[in-house]
Amino acid sequence: MPGNQTPADSRLPRPASMILVVLFGITLAGCSGGDFGRVRQDVRNDDMHRWMGAEATGSIGRPSSRFQLTEPERMLRDLAYPLVEPPLSRPAWKSVFGNYEPFAPPWRQKPAFDRSAYGRQLIDEPHRSHASRYAQLMDDVRNDITRFDPFFNTARQVFDLDGKRNASLKFVPDLSPRERTDAVARMEENTLIVQWVQQCLEQRVASYRWALERLVIHAPDGVAADADRLIGQLAALAANPPVTATPVVGRALRTRG
C-alpha cells in the first residue's frame, strides 16, 4: 500500500473531510427551509391560513364552519396574514427554516399590544447604520400600503358573495340545521377576519409612529419627514377602509393594550 497506509487508517475521517460534511449538512438544512426568507414549500398548502377563521370565531365563543373555503375566502385569508403578523416578529433565520405559528386576534392577545415593541426591536437589532433603520421602517410601511387595496378589494368581493349566501338561506329547500350553522359560521369568520386586519392596521400605525419618534431622538435625519408622510398615508387608509365589517357580537371588539 502507498505510504504504508493500513486499511484501518483509510477508514478514519480526516479533519478536512469532516468540516466539509458539516458544511454540506448546514447547506442542505438551509435549502430545506427555502431561500431569500421564504417559508419552505413543504410547509405550504392551499389552506395554510384556514386556521384564521376558526381562531377568529373561537375567540368569541362561536363555532367554526366545516364548509370548504371558496377561492375568494382563501384569498382573503392569504392576504390577511401578512397584515396581521406583527412586523419584525419573524427573524430572518426563522423565516428561512420555515417557522410558522398561528396567533390570537388582537382582542384576546396576551400579553396586550405594546406599541413600543416594534420600535425597540428596530433600534436594538444590529444595523449597519441608522439610515438602514429608517429604510427598514419605510419598507415596512410601504409594504402595508401595497397590501391594503388587494386585501380590501377581496374583502368587498367576499362580503358581496356572503350577502347572496345570506339571502339564499331562506329559499333553499330542505336546508339542514348543520348547513345553516356552517353557512352562518363562515360569514362570521369572514367578518371577523376583516375586523382583525382593521385593528392590526391601527396597531401598526401606532407602532410605526412610536418607532419614528425614537429614531428621530436617537439619530435625526432628513429622511424622517419622508417616513412621517408614509405613516400618515397608511393612517389615512386605515381610518377609512373601503369596506367595514359589522360587529358579529353586536358591539365593536376592542383591541387590548
Residue pairs with C-beta under 8 A, 6 or more apart in sequence:
13 21
29 97
30 96
30 97
32 40
32 42
32 98
33 40
33 96
33 97
33 98
34 40
34 41
34 95
34 96
34 98
35 96
37 92
37 95
37 96
38 95
39 95
39 98
39 99
39 100
40 97
40 98
42 98
43 98
43 100
46 74
47 69
47 74
48 100
49 74
49 77
49 78
49 80
49 81
50 69
50 74
50 77
51 102
52 77
52 80
52 81
52 84
52 102
52 189
52 193
52 196
53 64
53 65
53 77
53 186
53 189
53 190
53 192
53 193
54 64
54 189
55 102
55 104
55 105
56 105
56 188
56 189
56 192
56 193
56 196
57 63
57 64
57 185
57 188
57 189
57 192
58 64
59 104
59 105
59 107
59 108
59 192
60 192
60 248
60 249
60 253
62 185
62 188
62 248
63 181
63 185
64 185
64 189
65 182
65 183
65 185
65 186
65 189
66 178
66 182
67 182
67 183
67 186
69 77
70 161
72 154
72 157
72 158
72 161
73 158
73 186
73 190
75 154
76 151
76 154
76 155
76 158
76 190
76 193
76 194
77 193
79 147
79 150
79 151
79 154
80 151
80 193
80 194
80 196
80 197
82 143
82 147
83 144
83 147
83 151
83 197
83 200
83 201
84 103
84 105
84 196
84 197
84 200
85 103
86 117
86 118
87 118
87 140
87 204
87 207
88 118
88 121
88 122
88 125
88 140
90 99
103 109
104 110
105 192
105 196
105 199
105 253
106 113
106 196
106 199
106 200
106 203
106 255
106 256
107 199
107 253
107 254
107 255
107 256
108 256
109 256
109 257
110 256
111 257
112 256
112 257
113 203
113 255
113 256
113 257
114 257
115 203
115 206
115 207
115 209
115 210
115 257
116 207
116 210
117 207
118 204
118 207
118 208
118 210
118 211
119 207
119 210
119 211
119 212
119 213
119 214
119 215
120 214
122 133
122 136
122 137
122 211
122 215
123 133
123 211
123 214
123 215
123 218
127 133
127 136
130 215
130 218
130 219
130 221
131 221
131 223
133 215
133 219
134 215
134 221
134 223
134 224
134 227
137 208
137 211
137 212
137 215
137 227
138 223
138 226
138 227
138 230
140 208
141 208
141 227
141 230
141 231
141 233
141 234
142 230
144 201
144 204
144 234
145 230
145 233
145 234
145 237
148 201
148 234
148 237
151 197
152 241
152 242
152 243
153 242
155 190
155 194
155 197
155 243
155 245
156 242
156 243
158 190
159 190
159 191
159 194
159 243
159 245
162 186
162 187
162 190
162 191
165 183
165 186
165 187
166 183
166 187
169 175
169 180
169 183
188 248
191 245
191 246
191 248
192 245
192 248
194 243
194 244
194 245
195 245
195 247
195 248
195 253
198 238
198 241
198 244
198 245
199 253
199 255
201 234
201 237
201 238
202 238
202 255
203 255
204 234
204 238
205 231
205 234
205 235
205 238
208 231
208 234
209 231
212 224
212 227
212 228
212 231
215 221
215 224
215 227
216 224
247 253
